[in-house]
Amino acid sequence: MTSRTRDTVALFAIASLAILAVLYADADLGQIFEGILAHW
């Protein structure tokens, strides 16, 4: 994996978490994060 690919994946992950945080602002973010990690 090149550094450019790794940076792209990292940016995508950060953007996805930011979108989830906005969409589920009233939900428990810790529970959402655990759910995301469970898929990996």
C-alpha positions as CSV (number, residue, x, y, z in Angstrom):
1,M,0.0,0.0,0.0
2,T,1.5,3.3,-1.0
3,S,1.4,6.3,1.3
4,R,-1.0,8.0,-1.1
5,T,-3.4,5.1,-0.9
6,R,-3.0,5.0,2.9
7,D,-3.7,8.8,3.2
8,T,-6.8,8.4,1.0
9,V,-8.1,5.6,3.1
10,A,-7.5,7.6,6.3
11,L,-9.3,10.6,4.9
12,F,-12.2,8.5,3.9
13,A,-12.4,6.9,7.3
14,I,-12.3,10.4,9.0
15,A,-14.9,11.8,6.7
16,S,-17.2,8.8,7.3
17,L,-16.9,9.1,11.0
18,A,-17.6,12.9,10.8
19,I,-20.7,12.2,8.7
20,L,-21.9,9.6,11.2
21,A,-21.3,12.0,14.0
22,V,-23.5,14.6,12.3
23,L,-26.3,12.1,11.3
24,Y,-26.4,10.4,14.7
25,A,-25.6,13.4,17.0
26,D,-28.2,12.2,19.5
27,A,-27.0,8.6,19.5
28,D,-24.2,7.1,21.6
29,L,-21.1,7.7,19.5
30,G,-19.2,5.0,21.4
31,Q,-21.8,2.4,20.4
32,I,-21.7,3.5,16.8
33,F,-17.8,3.3,16.8
34,E,-17.9,-0.2,18.2
35,G,-20.4,-1.2,15.5
36,I,-18.1,0.1,12.8
37,L,-15.1,-1.8,14.3
38,A,-17.2,-5.0,14.5
39,H,-17.5,-5.0,10.7
40,W,-13.7,-5.1,10.5
